[in-house]
């Protein structure tokens, strides 16, 4: 197992697609912070989207970065997952991996560990840039720098890691099922960014929301609820999340486990042609 | 002499879901230490058979044993090096880094990476990205990866595919070198001349069937003498008297004699003395190419 993890890390640590994903994540976080800072300083221009400057200071940065994490960060995770799984088929490297000695499931487990590490790296980039941006805002605004508690930061990172990991697992499973990256990431993005949203609206309309419980099992709903659970009075939100954070964690974890088990089954039993 | 087998298949069959019978009841046996040539036209089932031997594809029925293990079992794979079809590597990594990844997976020392790079004469270009490699360099890297484990059995599927004549000659030399000693090489190739030069035994597969398996010598048959003379019937009568009817056959106007080429002087003298004009008299040996086309029913030069 250690050998497969080492091999997987060796080949993915300098992989351009992943480094670009990290860069895009950093850029998006910085952009979201910049935009919110502008809106906070120009309330007249912001209109309904006015931002309380207090939400951009370091003590609120965990709550603030949630906006950058979903859905853009989640979409990035789908892309990375689809590329991670699908390109092995395109390059013919799966047959190289499967003829070296470790069993197929051992190889897959090693790959999952490294993929999980990459999702953690993306999460860390998000938080690092968020923290850095909040310090810049505080310094410019002459506000004292105070940080959230370590437990809040850990909870926030855990929540975002879970959202990224589950969305990444969608990409992984599709890449494995379709045996290529391009179609996998296309289908994954369309599902999460369009199909689920339309389905939720449609189901909510049926019989005055009698089947709303079904929508509470969707990835989007749970990921949104999890990120919305990180808030504070400074954000002034009145809307309660659709489901509780505990429910969201359980549903997302079930999706993550289910998807990687399905992908493992495909890899274990399908011929490598 | 007793031979132990390293690859043994019994009624090995692969039928794809689409109903295509790719490999049909193949009984194949590769002996330890030999270079075995696996021949067949495109689509005959060579690659599917080799994929089954390394566990990439599961047989529909039949059994196979590779180095004493079930194909694809981790213990078996540790003793096999394989290059199946095209080499599969990461284009954004250098040749050396790609081998390091494979070495990690195979739990082989990283020191072995430079050894195999030297062996395939790729050390000087090992720092370049795989995506920039020529076809020949890619094939060499594939062979290097297959050699990392210092395997008992090396399976090479069309290693000269896409190579220019010089690349083919270099690859042939490389395979000859790595086939020395106790290592067994199972080589699938289109290049019959190459197989004839390198291999001890061959198996010929056609439409999924193994139609022949023997030593190259057995396959080529005994040496003989080819005679073209006029009048041909008179020449045949005389030669039948000399060597008996079982030694003579006629093909395309030529008389084929199953006799040692050393008899050529005597044949020429007797035919000339009898007033028969000899237009061609030469040792005759079938090429593997002729045998191959005969066995597979393919048309030569088509």
Interface residues (C-beta under 8 A of the other chain):
Chain A: X3 X4 X6 X7 X10 X11 X14 X15 X16 X91 X92 X93 X94 X95 X96 X97 X98 X99 X100 X101 X102 X103 X107 X271 X272 X273
Chain B: X51 X54 X55 X56 X57 X58 X72 X74 X77 X78 X80 X82 X84 X85 X86 X87 X88 X89 X90 X91 X92 X93 X97 X100 X101 X102 X104 X105 X106 X107 X145 X149
